[in-house]
Amino acid sequence: NFHFGQVWWEALYSAAVSTLKMDSLCALESVECARGDTLPLVATVCWYIPTYTIVAHFMVSTSAYLGFSQDSALHKVKRLNTTKLKDMDRDGDGQVTRSEFLRSQLLENNLVEADAIDAILANFDILDKDRSGILNKSDIA
């Protein structure tokens, strides 16, 4: 028996009724439900926190063990050709900078929308007072 006088199956049933809002079962003639008793609900909440934490940890560990990682799902550029270089070269200068490569990969992997990148870069341009392409002390107003 638990300290509040219920055997484990009654406590589990009360917890299910309280947590899953199965009040319609309480309307049945042969079913007794605790009304206004918050102790089973508190016990249930205290039980669910470690239970779901353990289940979540198990799922993450299993996915890592099986090789399901975000890194493996990303499309990586294996070979560079003129078409790919031209597609990534945003400013058309014949060179791909780290930021152009990053932009290309973010868009290609559907990690961000082009509008979001454009808004971030527009914000950078506003902060870059001297139009040097870098933020430094001379950009501080």
Secondary structure, DSSP 8 states (H G I E B T S, - for coil): --TTS--HHHHHHHHHHHHTT-HHHHTSTT----SS--HHHHHHHHHHHHHHHHHHHHHHHHHHHHT--HHHHS----S--HHHHHHH-SS-SS---HHHHHHHHHHHTTSS-HHHHHHHHHHHHHH-TT-SSS--GGG--
